[in-house]
Amino acid sequence: MTTRILLVEDDARLAELTAEYLSKNDFTVAIESRGDTAEARILAEQPDLVILDVMLPGKDGFEVCRSVRPQYRGVILMLTARDEDFDQILGLEMGADDYIAKPVQPRVLLARIKALLRRLPAASEHDGGDAEALVFGQFRISQATRTASLADTGIDLTTAEFDLLWLLASHAGNVLSRDDLLQELRGIGFDGLDRSIDARISRLRKKLNDDPENPLRIKTVRGKGYLFSKHDWN
């Protein structure tokens, strides 16, 4: 089966050119031009990946992302009109898996899409055994099934949140810098301005019931980075 993509973009010409390019690279692409109608399509069709523009008629991309995220398990890649921290962080806080600033070269968009899709579990992984799992007290995270739980309660994670949490947990007790995390997760270095990792850490702390004022489970090591604790999970 080919990967299904829903492209939510109100610029008809840009949408057609993007869809044509992605189709030539073996993706099945559908186009939606409005945010309010896109929301229903995402939930009904459950595409593998959604490319979601921010500026849309009917409902903006941030609202759509926030609304569908609890019931949509695929990947959301947001397109921001400006390369500004505010747009990027807001998109991540709404549950987007990644963002990319417009205008974007088609080959760059394709590379980002492929990188995001590589993180999705294959269908067979859901049926097999749990070969890779890490357990810390009442916290458990499985690479095989890409699930995490705390005190036997499942934690709802986006693709990007799972990737970051797995990376931190697999290096428990060690400090990982923003540069380490960005290089591993997105293949780019830390430019001193990117706040995407910080935004995801903030979301993870909330989901892990970690005190944002005095976090014990994902600690901030000033001037160095983040540390996933081996303890404090009971």
Helices and strands as residue ranges (DSSP letters): E 3-8, H 12-24, E 27-32, H 35-45, E 49-53, H 61-68, G 69-71, E 75-80, H 85-93, E 98-101, H 106-117, G 123-126, E 133-136, E 139-142, E 147-150, E 153-154, H 159-169, E 175-176, H 178-186, H 196-207, E 218-221, E 225-228
